[in-house]
Amino acid sequence: FKVALLDYGAKANIIRCLTKRGCTVTSFPYNTSAEKILAGDIDGIMLSNGPGDPAENTYCIEQIKKLLGKKPLFGICLGHQLTALSVGGKTVKLKYGHHGVNQPVKSLVGTRTYITSQNHGYAVIGESISPEVGHVSHINANDKTCEGIRYTAVNARTVQFHPEAHGGPLDTAYLFDEFVETMGKERD
């Protein structure tokens, strides 16, 4: 599969996780237009992690609005926040943020809690996502903030934590497998 990676400050391991699964990854600068990305022969779109206040990235949010629903989309960290903002969601600055390894994240699909790596100062307000658009899929076990969203109106999923990080168990690497599966289903 051919994946367009929007680089907001991407970790190299995102590319490694995708290429390990047979994907060809083309990295685009954060300010690339949706039209340019969609003009390429791609199967999916990856939105990377990155720094700063997500609400200040108005150009990026507008481009994500144009990308949603066109190809399967997977967002990590800042990509998660920007996607939520693009569908009318809201973000909030956390008092201390979530930094480092051993951050417990509970899946709301089942009963599993994952130990994750995180580095962010903002969080998506889960209640700000319209039920017609998507639902919170993961929450932080400590402070109950939103850690993931499954979008039902479009083929997209995002997470706040870093499934590409290897600070501990590789429990959340399955998210890359799910992204590849969605590209396969979309292609079929």
Buried (B, 14 or more C-beta within 10 A) or exposed (E): BBBBBBBBEBBEBBBEBBEEBEBEBEBBEBEBBBEEBBEEEBBBBBBBBBEEEBBEBEEBBEBBBBBBEBBBBBBBBBBBBBBBBBBEBBBEEBEEEBEEBEBBBBBBEEEEBBBBBBBBBBBBBBEBBEEEBBBBBBBBBEEEBBBBBBBEEBBBBBBBBBBBBEEEEEBBBEBBEBBBEBBEEEEE
